[in-house]
Amino acid sequence: MHKRWNILPFDAVKETALHESLKINTTLCRILVQRGLDDYTKAKAFFRPQLADLHDPFLMKDMDKAVNRIVTAIEQKERIMVFGDYDVDGTTAVACMYQFLCKLHSEVFLEFYIPHRYREGYGVSKAGIDFAAQNNFKLIISLDCGIKSVELIKYAASLGIEFIICDHHLPDFELPSAVAILNPKQKDCNYPYKELCGCGVGFKLITALAQHFGISEEHYFCYLDLVATAIAADIVPMTGENRILAWYGLQQINTNPSPGIKALIKLGGIQKQLNINNVVFVIAPRVNAAGRMDDAKKAVQLFIEKDPAKALEFAEMLHSDNTNRKEADSSITEEALAVIDGDEILMNRKSTVVYKEHWHKGVVGIVASRLTEKYYRPTVVLTRHEDIVTGSARSVAGFNLYEAVHACREYLLAYGGHFAAAGLSMLPMNVEAFSNKFEAEVAATIPAHLLIPEITIDSEISFSAISLGLYKILCQMEPFGPGNMRPIFVATNVMDTGYSKIVKDLHIRFVIKQQDTTFTGIGFNMTDKFALLETKKPLDIVFTIDENEWNGETSLQLKVIDINLSLPRKDGLKHS
């Protein structure tokens, strides 16, 4: 697939000033300046994050109200329910909060609750509130959900149940009538950092409670492995407090993880030190699979389990769910690809809408992401549950998917989501009408360039500047994530040595040189580009820098993202 290359602009003056201050590679200085780290102090805070730099939790709106209400509940021996969403963010948040409250309050008065994805749906549920009422709970602490549950929290109040909401999703105009709402995205909340995940907001409440009761840091910093897992899985910006929490959380994952995390690492077959990528692609899918395929309650049970043997049993359940998820994901994706490739009308659309009644509801979002990656256009994957068609939608970068779904609301029973993703439901008889309306809306509003994937390139670099020292500093920029992505480079006028080859019929093993410097590299699923190597013409190549271990030896290699024939310099490497 053709891709647009976008090389980020840079400030040469600031780059030079930072180089004089840090005395490190000028290319690295350029990248740091691009990321707002344009002086020594900011760079030091970035490379040497400190837990002492976390903000005072009481700066968050309603934090004092939340702490006071929990203190009252403890003093009066009220029953407290810890309620959370069924994904990684929600289950880790519940596990942290439940374990910490057990240090303050008798377990007799505590319980956690995770709604069933299919019986109850996302967020605060009526079934959960009814369970609380039947079991004499007076306070519910909701984590990673609740900010939009206006009617349900009114219903809870009518049953004598109060709510503390810990959420990070954008609030609507009307807020629920909770005792306290902890959400830095509230318009009148002055908390300095706005991008916490749900588990992060819950962790700030734990920190505030610890300060109130004079509890030392080791009794809540011990949950940082779970907080880091949530930050990674929820793909929130890897900046500010998130970066500090993730940095220390990764240290804990690699040195002293909880029995649950340790069991997931074992089943994931990870032998070396974990990075954030391992958390996203090895740990998170196993946790999410519990809610997708069965009941996410066992994810919380895994995280709170102290016995390693029992933790391994729970992890094996999640591992089994993930195996089933992968099988469903693979078969449904294969079916969906066959439907699209076999339909000329679908192939020529600006959007994709596919529907099969038997597809598993738990994986349609994953399939939508895979189809979006393959065809690069806004995508909706639908399935049927009883008398209702439900589905998930995914967007391409820069296109407001929610607005496109909103424009089709006449055919929908319900919908919700944000710029990049959405969920929706409709009657079966409206599927075709929705599909046509969605296509018309996308075709009328999406700029042509957004249907071509863009690679954002941090900087041009020469092969001669790529060294082990450079790579070691790049590694110190981890953990990577939105706002701090792994640096992507471009090298120009590179020649194939004649030793590059196709491996496993899918990938290219590159052996390429620029002037007197030669590098090997791997380009996954890039065989369609091999013909460019055979031209024996100069190439421009986009890549990240990686390590390769072979026969006990470690060397640098390039992880190739894209290649094109070299352009004249006046064209500015646009490749668009």
Backbone torsions as a table, in degrees:
resi	resn	phi	psi	omega
1	MET	NA	133.8	177.6
2	HIS	-67.4	141.3	-179.5
3	LYS	-129.4	149.7	174.3
4	ARG	-88.5	136.8	176.1
5	TRP	-103.1	128.6	178.5
6	ASN	-125.8	104.3	177.9
7	ILE	-86.1	125.1	-176.3
8	LEU	-66.0	141.7	174.8
9	PRO	-70.3	162.7	179.5
10	PHE	-142.4	159.2	179.9
11	ASP	-103.6	102.5	-175.1
12	ALA	-62.3	-35.0	-178.6
13	VAL	-66.1	-48.1	179.2
14	LYS	-66.9	-36.2	177.7
15	GLU	-60.2	-45.8	-179.8
16	THR	-64.6	-42.7	-179.9
17	ALA	-63.1	-41.1	-179.9
18	LEU	-68.9	-36.7	178.0
19	HIS	-62.1	-41.0	178.6
20	GLU	-65.3	-29.7	-178.9
21	SER	-81.8	-42.9	-173.2
22	LEU	-95.2	-25.9	-178.5
23	LYS	60.4	39.3	175.7
24	ILE	-120.0	172.7	-177.6
25	ASN	-44.0	132.7	-177.1
26	THR	-63.7	-32.9	177.8
27	THR	-63.1	-40.5	176.2
28	LEU	-64.0	-40.3	177.9
29	CYS	-61.0	-40.2	178.3
30	ARG	-59.4	-45.5	-178.2
31	ILE	-65.9	-41.6	179.3
32	LEU	-62.2	-43.7	178.5
33	VAL	-62.0	-41.8	177.9
34	GLN	-58.3	-29.3	-177.4
35	ARG	-96.2	14.2	175.6
36	GLY	82.7	6.9	-179.2
37	LEU	-98.5	70.0	-166.2
38	ASP	-101.8	12.8	172.2
39	ASP	-146.9	171.8	-174.1
40	TYR	-60.0	-42.8	-177.2
41	THR	-62.3	-46.5	179.9
42	LYS	-65.3	-41.5	179.6
43	ALA	-64.1	-41.0	179.1
44	LYS	-62.9	-43.4	178.7
45	ALA	-63.2	-33.5	-179.8
46	PHE	-71.3	-48.8	-176.0
47	PHE	-79.9	-20.7	179.9
48	ARG	-128.6	66.3	-177.7
49	PRO	-61.6	145.2	-176.7
50	GLN	-127.3	131.8	176.4
51	LEU	-61.3	-26.1	178.3
52	ALA	-64.8	-18.0	179.8
53	ASP	-86.4	-1.4	174.5
54	LEU	-65.0	144.1	-176.0
55	HIS	-73.8	153.2	174.4
56	ASP	-60.7	121.9	-177.6
57	PRO	-60.9	-24.9	-178.2
58	PHE	-75.1	-2.7	171.0
59	LEU	-73.5	-16.3	-179.5
60	MET	-79.3	133.5	-179.6
61	LYS	-54.3	134.2	176.0
62	ASP	74.8	4.7	-178.2
63	MET	-62.1	-40.9	179.2
64	ASP	-63.3	-38.5	178.2
65	LYS	-64.2	-42.2	-179.6
66	ALA	-63.3	-46.0	-179.4
67	VAL	-63.7	-44.9	-179.1
68	ASN	-61.9	-39.1	-179.2
69	ARG	-68.0	-37.8	178.7
70	ILE	-69.8	-39.6	176.8
71	VAL	-59.5	-44.2	177.9
72	THR	-60.6	-43.8	179.7
73	ALA	-60.8	-39.9	179.6
74	ILE	-68.0	-44.9	-179.0
75	GLU	-62.9	-37.5	-176.7
76	GLN	-94.2	7.4	177.9
77	LYS	54.8	43.7	175.7
78	GLU	-81.0	154.2	176.0
79	ARG	-82.3	133.5	-178.2
80	ILE	-119.4	129.2	174.1
81	MET	-104.6	130.8	175.0
82	VAL	-100.6	114.5	-170.6
83	PHE	-115.0	131.6	180.0
84	GLY	-147.4	163.3	179.5
85	ASP	-68.0	165.6	-174.0
86	TYR	-90.7	7.6	178.2
87	ASP	-96.7	-173.3	-177.2
88	VAL	-61.1	-45.4	-178.3
89	ASP	-59.8	-45.9	-177.8
90	GLY	-68.6	-44.3	-176.1
91	THR	-71.4	-37.0	176.1
92	THR	-66.8	-39.7	179.4
93	ALA	-61.3	-44.2	179.3
94	VAL	-64.2	-43.0	-179.6
95	ALA	-61.6	-43.4	177.9
96	CYS	-62.4	-51.8	-175.8
97	MET	-63.9	-44.7	-178.5
98	TYR	-61.7	-46.4	-179.0
99	GLN	-63.6	-39.8	-178.9
100	PHE	-69.3	-42.2	179.8
101	LEU	-64.2	-28.7	176.5
102	CYS	-63.8	-20.6	176.4
103	LYS	-79.6	-17.8	-176.4
104	LEU	-108.8	-26.1	-166.8
105	HIS	-136.7	145.0	179.1
106	SER	-62.1	140.1	179.0
107	GLU	-60.9	-21.9	177.7
108	VAL	-59.6	-30.7	-175.6
109	PHE	-100.1	11.4	-176.6
110	LEU	-126.3	146.7	172.5
111	GLU	-156.1	152.3	174.4
112	PHE	-112.9	156.0	-175.5
113	TYR	-143.0	126.3	174.9
114	ILE	-118.2	121.1	-179.6
115	PRO	-65.4	146.6	176.2
116	HIS	-77.8	128.8	-172.9
117	ARG	-53.8	-40.3	-172.3
118	TYR	-96.0	-32.7	179.7
119	ARG	-81.6	-30.9	-173.8
120	GLU	-118.0	-25.0	-179.4
121	GLY	82.0	-174.6	-174.8
122	TYR	-74.2	143.7	167.8
123	GLY	81.6	-165.7	179.4
124	VAL	-57.4	131.7	-176.1
125	SER	-120.4	152.5	176.0
126	LYS	-63.7	-38.5	179.2
127	ALA	-61.2	-39.0	178.7
128	GLY	-66.1	-41.4	178.5
129	ILE	-66.0	-42.7	178.9
130	ASP	-62.4	-39.1	176.8
131	PHE	-61.7	-41.9	179.0
132	ALA	-62.2	-43.4	-179.3
133	ALA	-64.7	-42.7	-178.4
134	GLN	-66.3	-24.3	-176.9
135	ASN	-111.0	18.5	170.2
136	ASN	63.9	34.7	172.1
137	PHE	-80.9	134.8	-179.1
138	LYS	-103.8	-19.3	-177.1
139	LEU	-137.3	132.7	173.5
140	ILE	-116.9	128.0	172.1
141	ILE	-103.1	111.0	-179.6
142	SER	-95.4	137.3	-176.0
143	LEU	-125.1	130.3	-179.5
144	ASP	65.9	20.0	177.3
145	CYS	-167.8	168.5	174.5
146	GLY	112.9	-20.6	-173.2
147	ILE	-66.3	-21.7	-179.9
148	LYS	-111.0	8.0	-174.6
149	SER	-90.5	55.8	-174.3
150	VAL	-61.2	-52.2	-175.5
151	GLU	-68.9	-39.8	-178.6
152	LEU	-67.2	-34.2	179.0
153	ILE	-75.2	-29.3	170.0
154	LYS	-63.4	-42.5	178.7
155	TYR	-61.2	-43.6	178.4
156	ALA	-60.8	-42.2	179.5
157	ALA	-60.1	-36.7	179.3
158	SER	-65.6	-19.3	178.4
159	LEU	-99.6	6.0	178.7
160	GLY	81.7	23.5	-179.4
161	ILE	-112.0	128.6	178.9
162	GLU	-101.9	157.7	-176.9
163	PHE	-122.1	140.5	159.7
164	ILE	-113.2	122.8	-176.8
165	ILE	-102.5	125.0	171.2
166	CYS	-116.4	106.5	-173.4
167	ASP	-143.6	162.5	178.6
168	HIS	-130.5	2.0	178.7
169	HIS	-78.6	157.7	-177.3
170	LEU	-64.0	128.2	178.6
171	PRO	-73.4	151.5	169.5
172	ASP	-81.7	179.5	180.0
173	PHE	-61.8	-43.2	179.1
174	GLU	-93.1	127.8	178.9
175	LEU	-99.3	150.9	177.5
176	PRO	-64.6	154.8	-179.3
177	SER	-88.3	64.5	-179.9
178	ALA	-90.9	161.4	175.4
179	VAL	-61.5	-40.1	179.1
180	ALA	-150.6	140.8	175.3
181	ILE	-120.6	113.9	176.8
182	LEU	-101.7	105.4	179.4
183	ASN	-159.5	108.1	-176.5
184	PRO	-64.9	-11.0	179.0
185	LYS	-85.4	-1.6	172.2
186	GLN	-61.8	141.4	-175.9
187	LYS	-60.6	-33.8	-177.0
188	ASP	-101.7	21.0	175.8
189	CYS	-97.9	124.0	-176.2
190	ASN	-94.8	13.4	179.5
191	TYR	-59.5	132.2	-169.6
192	PRO	-65.4	-29.0	-176.2
193	TYR	-113.9	124.5	-170.4
194	LYS	-100.3	-6.3	-166.1
195	GLU	-107.3	21.2	176.5
196	LEU	-61.3	150.0	170.3
197	CYS	-84.7	179.6	-178.8
198	GLY	-62.3	-42.7	177.8
199	CYS	-64.2	-34.6	177.5
200	GLY	-63.9	-42.4	177.1
201	VAL	-63.7	-43.5	176.8
202	GLY	-60.7	-38.6	179.3
203	PHE	-64.5	-34.5	177.0
204	LYS	-66.4	-36.3	175.6
205	LEU	-66.0	-41.6	176.2
206	ILE	-59.5	-43.7	179.2
207	THR	-60.9	-42.5	179.6
208	ALA	-64.5	-41.7	178.0
209	LEU	-63.9	-39.9	178.9
210	ALA	-62.5	-41.6	178.2
211	GLN	-63.4	-42.3	-179.1
212	HIS	-61.5	-42.9	-175.4
213	PHE	-91.2	-0.5	179.9
214	GLY	69.3	33.3	-178.7
215	ILE	-87.5	134.7	-175.3
216	SER	-72.8	159.9	-170.8
217	GLU	-60.0	-35.7	-175.4
218	GLU	-61.9	-19.3	-178.6
219	HIS	-84.0	-5.4	171.4
220	TYR	-130.4	-24.3	172.9
221	PHE	-65.5	-16.9	178.2
222	CYS	-64.8	-12.2	179.0
223	TYR	-95.5	6.3	-174.3
224	LEU	-66.4	-24.7	175.9
225	ASP	-64.6	-36.6	177.7
226	LEU	-72.7	-39.9	179.2
227	VAL	-62.6	-43.7	179.1
228	ALA	-63.5	-38.1	177.9
229	THR	-62.4	-41.1	178.4
230	ALA	-66.4	-44.0	179.9
231	ILE	-59.6	-44.7	-179.4
232	ALA	-65.0	-47.8	-173.9
233	ALA	-70.0	-32.7	-175.9
234	ASP	-85.9	-2.4	175.4
235	ILE	52.0	45.3	173.1
236	VAL	-84.4	163.6	-179.0
237	PRO	-56.2	134.2	178.7
238	MET	-91.2	63.2	-177.4
239	THR	-133.6	170.3	171.5
240	GLY	48.0	-132.8	-178.0
241	GLU	-61.9	-36.0	179.1
242	ASN	-58.4	-41.8	-179.3
243	ARG	-66.5	-40.6	178.4
244	ILE	-62.4	-49.4	-178.3
245	LEU	-63.4	-41.8	-179.5
246	ALA	-68.8	-38.0	-179.2
247	TRP	-60.9	-49.2	179.8
248	TYR	-73.8	-33.1	176.8
249	GLY	-63.5	-39.9	176.7
250	LEU	-64.6	-38.5	176.0
251	GLN	-58.3	-42.8	-179.2
252	GLN	-68.5	-41.0	177.8
253	ILE	-56.8	-36.2	-176.2
254	ASN	-88.4	-12.4	-177.4
255	THR	-119.9	-43.1	-175.4
256	ASN	-148.3	63.2	-177.7
257	PRO	-72.7	159.1	173.5
258	SER	-63.3	156.9	-179.7
259	PRO	-54.3	-35.0	-179.6
260	GLY	-66.8	-47.2	178.2
261	ILE	-64.4	-40.5	-179.8
262	LYS	-61.3	-39.3	179.1
263	ALA	-66.9	-38.9	178.0
264	LEU	-66.4	-37.7	177.0
265	ILE	-62.9	-42.4	-179.9
266	LYS	-62.1	-47.7	-178.2
267	LEU	-70.2	-24.7	177.1
268	GLY	-78.2	-7.9	176.7
269	GLY	70.5	26.1	-179.2
270	ILE	-86.7	119.8	-176.8
271	GLN	-98.2	-27.7	-175.0
272	LYS	-104.8	-176.7	-179.1
273	GLN	-62.2	134.9	-178.7
274	LEU	-79.5	143.9	166.5
275	ASN	-115.5	-178.9	-174.7
276	ILE	-64.3	-28.5	178.3
277	ASN	-63.0	-40.9	177.2
278	ASN	-62.1	-39.7	179.2
279	VAL	-62.9	-44.8	-177.6
280	VAL	-66.4	-41.9	-170.7
281	PHE	-103.6	-8.2	178.9
282	VAL	-116.7	-52.4	-177.2
283	ILE	-77.5	-52.6	-173.9
284	ALA	-57.3	-44.3	-179.2
285	PRO	-60.6	-34.5	179.8
286	ARG	-69.0	-36.3	178.1
287	VAL	-71.2	-46.8	179.7
288	ASN	-62.3	-32.0	-177.0
289	ALA	-62.1	-29.4	179.6
290	ALA	-58.2	-47.1	179.5
291	GLY	-74.8	-31.1	-179.0
292	ARG	-70.6	-39.7	-171.6
293	MET	-105.0	-19.8	-173.6
294	ASP	-153.6	-117.6	-174.9
295	ASP	-124.9	122.7	-176.0
296	ALA	-75.6	-4.2	178.7
297	LYS	-57.0	-36.3	-177.3
298	LYS	-68.9	-19.4	173.9
299	ALA	-65.9	-42.8	176.7
300	VAL	-65.4	-42.4	178.6
301	GLN	-58.6	-38.1	176.2
302	LEU	-61.8	-47.1	-174.2
303	PHE	-69.4	-27.3	-177.2
304	ILE	-96.6	-7.7	-177.1
305	GLU	-70.4	130.8	-179.5
306	LYS	-95.1	-24.7	-179.0
307	ASP	-82.1	116.6	-178.0
308	PRO	-56.0	-37.4	-179.1
309	ALA	-66.4	-43.7	178.8
310	LYS	-69.6	-36.2	177.2
311	ALA	-61.1	-40.0	178.8
312	LEU	-64.1	-35.2	177.4
313	GLU	-62.9	-45.1	177.9
314	PHE	-65.3	-40.0	179.5
315	ALA	-62.8	-37.2	178.1
316	GLU	-65.2	-34.1	174.9
317	MET	-63.2	-44.9	178.8
318	LEU	-65.7	-38.6	179.2
319	HIS	-62.6	-41.2	177.9
320	SER	-64.8	-43.1	176.4
321	ASP	-59.5	-39.4	-178.5
322	ASN	-68.7	-37.0	175.6
323	THR	-61.2	-44.4	177.7
324	ASN	-64.4	-38.3	178.5
325	ARG	-62.9	-44.2	-179.3
326	LYS	-63.6	-39.1	178.8
327	GLU	-64.9	-44.2	179.0
328	ALA	-65.9	-43.8	178.8
329	ASP	-58.2	-47.4	-177.4
330	SER	-64.6	-46.6	-177.0
331	SER	-69.0	-38.6	-179.7
332	ILE	-70.3	-41.1	177.0
333	THR	-60.1	-42.7	179.2
334	GLU	-61.3	-43.9	178.0
335	GLU	-62.6	-44.4	-177.7
336	ALA	-64.2	-41.4	177.8
337	LEU	-61.5	-40.0	179.5
338	ALA	-65.4	-38.7	178.6
339	VAL	-62.2	-46.7	-176.9
340	ILE	-69.1	-48.5	-176.9
341	ASP	-65.2	-23.7	-179.4
342	GLY	-92.6	4.9	-177.2
343	ASP	-125.8	108.2	-176.2
344	GLU	-61.8	-36.3	179.6
345	ILE	-64.1	-46.3	179.3
346	LEU	-63.1	-40.1	-177.7
347	MET	-62.4	-29.5	-174.9
348	ASN	-98.4	9.3	179.8
349	ARG	-86.0	165.4	174.8
350	LYS	-89.4	-7.4	178.8
351	SER	-137.2	168.6	176.1
352	THR	-127.1	127.1	169.8
353	VAL	-131.0	117.5	178.2
354	VAL	-125.5	147.7	-173.3
355	TYR	-146.7	127.4	169.3
356	LYS	-139.0	134.5	-174.8
357	GLU	-64.8	-30.1	-171.7
358	HIS	-90.9	-2.7	-177.9
359	TRP	-65.6	145.7	-177.6
360	HIS	-74.0	125.9	-176.7
361	LYS	-60.2	-29.3	-174.0
362	GLY	-73.0	-14.8	-175.5
363	VAL	-119.9	3.6	-177.0
364	VAL	-64.0	-29.5	177.1
365	GLY	-67.3	-40.7	177.3
366	ILE	-64.5	-43.7	179.7
367	VAL	-62.7	-40.2	177.6
368	ALA	-59.8	-39.8	177.9
369	SER	-64.4	-41.1	-179.9
370	ARG	-66.1	-40.9	179.4
371	LEU	-67.8	-36.7	177.1
372	THR	-63.4	-41.1	178.4
373	GLU	-64.4	-38.0	-176.9
374	LYS	-72.9	-48.3	-173.4
375	TYR	-103.8	-13.8	179.3
376	TYR	51.3	65.9	172.8
377	ARG	-156.8	156.3	-179.7
378	PRO	-54.6	134.6	-168.5
379	THR	-134.0	138.7	174.9
380	VAL	-127.1	128.7	176.3
381	VAL	-116.6	125.2	-173.4
382	LEU	-118.8	147.7	173.3
383	THR	-141.1	177.4	-176.6
384	ARG	-122.2	134.6	174.9
385	HIS	-127.9	110.8	-173.9
386	GLU	57.4	-118.8	-175.6
387	ASP	-100.4	9.0	-175.0
388	ILE	-121.3	138.4	172.5
389	VAL	-93.4	126.6	179.3
390	THR	-126.5	161.3	179.8
391	GLY	-171.1	179.4	179.2
392	SER	-127.3	147.9	179.7
393	ALA	-125.2	145.7	176.9
394	ARG	-133.3	148.1	-175.2
395	SER	-111.1	174.8	169.2
396	VAL	-100.5	159.9	-176.2
397	ALA	-57.6	129.2	174.1
398	GLY	94.1	-9.0	-178.3
399	PHE	-106.7	130.6	-177.7
400	ASN	-81.1	94.2	-177.7
401	LEU	-65.1	-39.3	-177.3
402	TYR	-58.8	-41.1	179.6
403	GLU	-65.1	-37.0	178.4
404	ALA	-66.3	-41.1	176.9
405	VAL	-66.9	-42.0	178.7
406	HIS	-57.9	-36.4	-179.8
407	ALA	-67.1	-16.9	-179.9
408	CYS	-102.1	15.0	-170.6
409	ARG	-61.0	-21.9	179.5
410	GLU	-62.2	-22.4	-178.6
411	TYR	-101.3	2.1	-172.7
412	LEU	-109.8	147.2	172.0
413	LEU	-86.1	-37.7	179.2
414	ALA	-158.9	155.4	176.2
415	TYR	-162.0	159.1	177.7
416	GLY	-171.0	165.0	-179.8
417	GLY	150.1	-153.0	-178.7
418	HIS	-149.3	-164.5	-173.1
419	PHE	-53.7	-41.6	-170.1
420	ALA	-104.3	-17.1	-175.5
421	ALA	-150.3	154.3	-179.5
422	ALA	-155.3	158.8	170.9
423	GLY	-121.3	152.4	-175.5
424	LEU	-156.7	160.2	176.1
425	SER	-144.1	153.8	-177.5
426	MET	-159.0	169.0	172.6
427	LEU	-78.3	147.9	-178.8
428	PRO	-54.2	-34.8	-176.9
429	MET	-68.8	-12.0	-177.4
430	ASN	-100.4	2.0	-175.8
431	VAL	-60.8	-48.8	-177.2
432	GLU	-65.0	-42.7	180.0
433	ALA	-64.3	-40.6	176.8
434	PHE	-62.4	-45.3	-178.3
435	SER	-57.4	-45.4	-178.9
436	ASN	-68.5	-40.1	179.5
437	LYS	-67.0	-41.8	179.4
438	PHE	-62.2	-44.3	177.9
439	GLU	-61.1	-43.8	-179.5
440	ALA	-62.8	-40.0	-178.8
441	GLU	-68.4	-45.5	179.5
442	VAL	-63.4	-48.0	-177.7
443	ALA	-59.5	-33.8	-177.1
444	ALA	-80.8	-20.1	-170.6
445	THR	-119.1	-18.5	-175.6
446	ILE	-86.6	125.4	175.0
447	PRO	-65.4	145.1	-175.1
448	ALA	-57.1	-36.3	-175.8
449	HIS	-68.3	-22.0	179.6
450	LEU	-74.2	-11.8	176.9
451	LEU	-88.7	4.4	174.6
452	ILE	-116.0	119.6	-177.3
453	PRO	-62.0	143.8	-178.4
454	GLU	-110.3	136.4	171.8
455	ILE	-104.3	120.3	176.4
456	THR	-89.1	118.6	-175.3
457	ILE	-106.3	127.7	-177.5
458	ASP	-72.2	-43.4	-172.5
459	SER	-164.9	152.3	167.2
460	GLU	-78.8	148.0	179.1
461	ILE	-148.4	151.2	174.8
462	SER	-97.2	150.4	178.8
463	PHE	-56.9	-35.0	-177.4
464	SER	-66.5	-19.3	-179.5
465	ALA	-89.4	-7.3	-178.7
466	ILE	-85.8	116.1	-175.6
467	SER	-138.7	168.2	176.6
468	LEU	-62.3	-36.6	177.8
469	GLY	-62.4	-43.2	176.8
470	LEU	-61.0	-45.7	-178.0
471	TYR	-61.9	-40.0	-179.1
472	LYS	-63.4	-38.2	178.0
473	ILE	-70.7	-37.8	175.3
474	LEU	-57.7	-40.4	179.1
475	CYS	-63.4	-31.4	179.1
476	GLN	-72.3	-10.6	176.0
477	MET	-80.2	-10.2	176.7
478	GLU	-68.8	159.0	2.3
479	PRO	-76.1	141.3	-179.9
480	PHE	-91.2	155.6	178.5
481	GLY	172.1	-177.0	179.5
482	PRO	-51.7	133.1	-177.0
483	GLY	87.7	-14.9	176.5
484	ASN	-152.4	62.0	-177.2
485	MET	-75.9	157.3	175.7
486	ARG	-57.1	127.1	-176.7
487	PRO	-58.6	136.1	178.2
488	ILE	-112.8	133.0	-175.4
489	PHE	-117.7	160.6	170.6
490	VAL	-128.7	137.2	173.1
491	ALA	-120.2	138.8	-174.6
492	THR	-109.7	157.9	177.6
493	ASN	53.0	51.4	177.5
494	VAL	-96.4	142.9	-179.4
495	MET	-115.7	142.3	171.3
496	ASP	-73.3	141.3	-178.9
497	THR	-85.6	-10.5	-174.5
498	GLY	96.7	-6.2	-179.1
499	TYR	-101.7	-1.4	176.8
500	SER	-66.7	147.9	-178.9
501	LYS	-153.1	161.0	175.3
502	ILE	-84.8	134.1	177.9
503	VAL	-121.0	137.3	178.3
504	LYS	56.1	25.8	176.7
505	ASP	62.0	8.7	-175.2
506	LEU	-127.2	-36.0	-167.4
507	HIS	-117.3	163.2	175.1
508	ILE	-114.4	128.5	169.2
509	ARG	-96.4	110.9	-176.2
510	PHE	-86.5	140.5	163.7
511	VAL	-131.7	103.8	-168.7
512	ILE	-132.7	156.1	-179.1
513	LYS	-136.6	152.5	172.7
514	GLN	-129.3	113.8	-172.3
515	GLN	55.4	-116.3	-175.1
516	ASP	-100.4	6.9	-175.5
517	THR	-111.3	128.2	-178.8
518	THR	-114.5	139.3	174.9
519	PHE	-131.7	148.9	167.3
520	THR	-94.4	161.1	179.2
521	GLY	-160.8	167.2	176.6
522	ILE	-127.4	133.2	175.9
523	GLY	-121.9	107.4	-175.5
524	PHE	-75.7	136.6	177.5
525	ASN	51.9	44.9	-176.0
526	MET	-119.6	18.0	-175.3
527	THR	-59.6	-25.1	178.9
528	ASP	-66.6	-13.4	-179.7
529	LYS	-97.0	-3.6	-174.1
530	PHE	-63.1	-30.9	180.0
531	ALA	-59.5	-29.5	178.5
532	LEU	-65.9	-36.3	177.5
533	LEU	-65.8	-35.7	-176.8
534	GLU	-72.2	-13.6	177.9
535	THR	-71.3	-18.7	-177.3
536	LYS	61.4	23.2	178.1
537	LYS	-99.7	160.4	178.0
538	PRO	-61.3	143.4	-176.9
539	LEU	-123.0	151.4	166.3
540	ASP	-104.7	134.6	-171.2
541	ILE	-131.2	133.8	-179.7
542	VAL	-108.4	134.9	-171.8
543	PHE	-161.7	165.4	164.0
544	THR	-112.2	163.3	-178.8
545	ILE	-100.9	131.9	-174.0
546	ASP	-136.4	173.1	174.8
547	GLU	-107.0	146.6	175.6
548	ASN	-125.9	128.4	177.9
549	GLU	-108.0	127.0	-179.1
550	TRP	-149.8	123.5	179.4
551	ASN	54.3	40.2	176.3
552	GLY	79.7	0.0	178.7
553	GLU	-109.8	143.5	-179.3
554	THR	-114.8	133.5	177.7
555	SER	-142.6	162.5	176.9
556	LEU	-80.0	142.8	173.2
557	GLN	-140.0	165.7	178.7
558	LEU	-101.1	132.2	171.7
559	LYS	-96.8	100.0	-169.6
560	VAL	-78.1	133.8	-179.1
561	ILE	-103.2	-39.9	-178.5
562	ASP	-161.3	154.1	172.6
563	ILE	-137.9	152.8	174.7
564	ASN	-149.1	159.8	171.9
565	LEU	-60.9	141.5	-178.2
566	SER	-61.0	141.5	177.3
567	LEU	-102.9	153.3	170.6
568	PRO	-57.2	141.5	-175.0
569	ARG	-56.7	-30.0	-179.2
570	LYS	-63.8	-18.9	-178.8
571	ASP	-80.9	-8.2	171.9
572	GLY	69.8	22.4	176.2
573	LEU	56.9	33.6	-177.9
574	LYS	-70.9	-41.8	-178.7
575	HIS	46.2	47.7	-174.8
576	SER	-118.6	NA	NA
